[in-house]
Amino acid sequence: MPMISVTRCVCRRFPFERLLPLAREQGWTLADVMRETGCGDTCGLCRPYLRWMLATGETVFHELLSE
């Protein structure tokens, strides 16, 4: 079975590894990230990954997450 890697917001093409430092520097919540970057606000598929990224600092995910 192939390994998956979720590393970015697909709709905005914004890599989580670039988004995390920005979010931490600005003290953004998930709502702030969505408002300021549009990530998580179009199709919403990256929203659980954004939430997990903000909570843990992880930027590469090898499992499918859902809300």
HUBELHU-V589537 format. One record per pair of residues at least 12 apart in sequence whose ideal C-beta (glycine too) atoms are under 10 Angstrom apart, sorted by the first residue. I is the first residue (numbers start at 1). GAP is how many residues later the second one is. D is the distance in Angstrom with one decimal. If there is no record, write none. Layout:
I,GAP,D
I,GAP,D
//
This chain:
3,59,5.9
3,60,9.8
4,57,7.9
4,58,6.1
4,59,7.4
4,60,6.9
5,55,6.0
5,56,7.3
5,57,6.2
6,39,8.9
6,40,7.5
6,42,9.6
6,43,5.6
6,46,10.0
6,53,9.6
6,54,7.4
6,55,4.3
6,56,7.8
6,57,8.4
6,58,7.8
6,59,7.9
7,42,8.9
7,52,6.8
7,53,5.3
7,54,7.6
8,31,8.6
8,38,7.5
8,41,9.0
8,51,9.0
8,52,9.8
9,24,9.3
9,25,9.9
9,28,7.7
9,29,8.0
9,30,3.9
9,31,6.7
9,32,9.1
9,33,8.2
9,34,9.1
9,36,8.5
9,37,4.4
9,38,9.3
9,40,8.2
9,41,7.5
10,29,9.6
10,32,8.8
10,33,7.3
10,35,6.8
10,36,6.8
11,27,7.4
11,28,7.6
11,29,8.7
11,30,8.2
11,31,3.9
11,32,5.4
11,33,8.9
11,34,8.1
11,35,7.6
12,25,6.4
12,26,5.2
12,27,5.1
12,28,8.8
12,29,8.6
12,30,7.2
12,34,8.5
13,26,9.6
14,19,9.5
14,23,6.0
14,24,8.1
14,25,5.2
14,26,9.8
14,32,8.8
14,36,9.9
15,44,7.5
15,45,9.7
16,23,8.7
16,30,8.2
16,33,6.8
16,34,7.6
16,36,9.6
16,37,5.3
16,38,10.0
16,42,8.1
16,43,3.9
16,44,7.4
16,45,8.3
17,36,9.4
17,42,4.4
17,43,7.7
18,19,9.9
18,41,8.7
19,14,6.9
19,17,9.9
19,18,6.8
19,20,6.5
19,27,9.7
19,31,7.7
19,34,7.3
19,35,9.4
19,40,7.8
20,13,9.8
20,30,9.5
20,33,5.8
20,34,7.9
20,36,9.9
20,37,6.6
20,38,8.7
20,39,5.5
21,38,9.7
22,14,8.5
22,15,8.0
23,13,8.7
23,14,8.7
23,16,9.6
23,27,8.5
23,30,7.8
23,31,6.2
24,30,8.4
24,33,8.3
28,22,9.8
28,26,7.6
29,22,9.6
29,25,7.3
30,17,7.2
30,18,9.8
30,20,5.8
30,21,5.4
30,23,9.3
30,24,6.2
30,25,9.5
32,22,9.5
33,13,9.8
33,14,9.4
33,17,5.8
33,18,9.3
33,20,8.9
33,21,7.3
34,12,9.8
34,13,7.8
34,16,7.8
37,13,9.4
44,23,7.7
45,19,9.6
45,20,9.2
45,21,8.8
45,22,9.5
46,15,9.7
46,19,9.2
47,18,8.9
47,19,9.3
47,20,6.3
48,13,9.0
48,16,9.0
48,17,3.9
48,18,5.9
48,19,5.5
49,12,5.5
49,14,9.9
49,15,9.6
49,16,5.8
50,15,9.9
51,14,8.4
51,16,8.5
52,13,6.4
//
